[in-house]
Amino acid sequence: MRLVLQRVASASVSVDGQIVGAIDRPGLVVLVGVTHDDTPEIATRLADKVWTLRILADERSCEQDNAPILVVSQFTLYADTRKGRRPSWSAAAPRPVSEPLVEAFVAALRERGADVATGVFGAQMQVALVNDGPVTVILDSAV
């Protein structure tokens, strides 16, 4: 799995002009990409990392501040742009693999007590956010 975390003051995700998920106080937006060999165990391990990572104000974690998290699936995190000008998406897992793993990641966050909002898997989404810092961190299960 590949995650892009952005510390935000607020954020929302819309589908067809309707807000489907939002956080209205400081927290994180987490963009989630899934590759072919990811597992539920990886999703749980990364949920633990996101929940306890001390990247909020004053070096605090979402766990410490009970900060909300907006999770948005994003297969394009596995774009391969090494050849030509058109990205290859072959490293991104197909929906039957990736959707349950994104759901497992969200469930693992909620089991830890996180207030989690989400986008709609596979939908054309518009994400609006007020980046705080800015602070952006990439987590990758392969490293």
C-alpha positions in Angstrom: 0.0 0.0 0.0 1.1 3.5 -0.6 -0.3 6.4 1.4 0.0 10.1 1.1 -0.8 11.9 4.3 -1.6 15.6 4.4 -2.0 17.5 7.6 -5.1 19.7 7.1 -7.1 22.3 8.9 -10.2 21.0 7.2 -11.1 18.9 4.1 -14.0 17.5 2.1 -14.6 15.1 -0.8 -17.5 15.5 -3.2 -19.1 13.3 -5.8 -21.4 14.8 -8.4 -21.4 18.1 -6.5 -22.5 16.5 -3.2 -20.1 16.3 -0.2 -19.8 12.6 0.8 -17.1 13.0 3.4 -15.7 15.9 5.4 -13.6 16.8 8.4 -14.1 20.3 9.9 -11.2 20.5 12.3 -7.5 19.8 12.2 -6.6 16.2 11.1 -5.3 14.2 8.2 -6.3 13.5 4.6 -5.0 10.1 3.6 -4.9 9.1 0.0 -4.7 5.3 -0.3 -3.3 3.3 -3.2 -3.3 -0.5 -3.2 -1.0 -2.8 -5.2 -1.3 -6.5 -6.0 0.5 -8.1 -3.1 -1.1 -6.0 -0.3 -2.9 -7.8 2.5 -5.2 -7.0 5.4 -2.3 -7.3 7.7 -0.5 -4.5 5.8 -3.7 -2.4 6.0 -3.8 -2.8 9.7 -0.1 -2.1 10.2 -0.4 1.1 8.2 -3.6 2.2 10.1 -1.6 1.8 13.3 1.2 4.0 11.8 -1.2 6.7 10.6 -3.1 6.8 13.9 0.1 7.2 16.0 2.3 9.2 13.7 3.3 12.4 15.3 2.8 14.9 12.5 0.0 17.1 13.8 0.7 20.5 15.5 3.2 20.3 18.4 4.4 16.9 17.3 1.1 15.2 18.3 -0.7 12.3 16.7 -4.3 11.7 15.7 -4.5 9.3 18.6 -3.4 12.0 21.1 -5.7 14.7 19.7 -8.6 12.5 18.6 -8.1 14.2 15.3 -10.3 13.2 12.3 -9.1 11.4 9.2 -10.5 11.7 5.7 -9.6 8.6 3.6 -9.7 8.8 -0.2 -8.9 5.8 -2.4 -6.5 6.8 -5.2 -5.1 4.1 -7.6 -3.0 6.7 -9.4 -0.5 6.6 -6.5 0.9 3.5 -8.4 1.4 5.3 -11.7 4.5 4.2 -13.5 5.9 7.1 -15.6 9.3 5.8 -16.4 8.5 5.2 -20.1 6.8 7.6 -22.5 4.3 10.2 -21.6 1.3 8.1 -20.7 1.4 6.6 -17.2 1.0 2.8 -16.7 -1.5 1.7 -14.0 -0.4 -1.9 -14.0 1.0 -1.8 -10.5 -2.4 -0.7 -9.1 -4.5 -3.6 -7.8 -7.9 -4.1 -9.5 -11.1 -3.2 -7.7 -11.8 -6.7 -6.3 -8.4 -6.6 -4.6 -8.1 -3.0 -3.7 -11.6 -2.1 -2.5 -11.7 -4.6 0.4 -8.2 -3.5 1.5 -9.2 0.2 1.6 -12.2 -0.8 3.6 -9.9 -2.9 5.9 -7.7 0.2 6.4 -10.7 2.3 7.3 -12.1 -0.3 9.6 -8.7 -0.7 11.4 -8.6 3.1 12.0 -12.1 3.0 13.4 -11.3 0.1 15.7 -8.5 2.3 17.2 -11.1 5.0 17.9 -10.6 7.3 14.8 -13.3 9.5 13.5 -13.0 8.6 9.8 -14.8 10.1 6.8 -14.3 8.6 3.3 -14.8 9.2 -0.3 -16.6 6.8 -2.6 -14.4 4.0 -4.0 -14.0 4.2 -7.8 -16.0 7.5 -8.1 -14.8 10.6 -9.8 -14.1 12.7 -6.7 -13.2 16.3 -6.0 -11.1 16.7 -2.9 -10.9 20.1 -1.2 -8.5 20.8 1.6 -6.7 23.4 3.6 -3.2 22.1 4.0 -1.7 22.9 7.3 2.0 23.5 7.4 2.2 22.3 4.7 3.0 18.8 6.0 2.9 15.9 3.5 4.3 12.5 4.3 4.4 9.4 2.1 4.1 5.9 3.7 4.8 2.8 1.6 4.5 -0.8 2.8 7.3 -1.8 0.4 10.0 0.0 2.4 
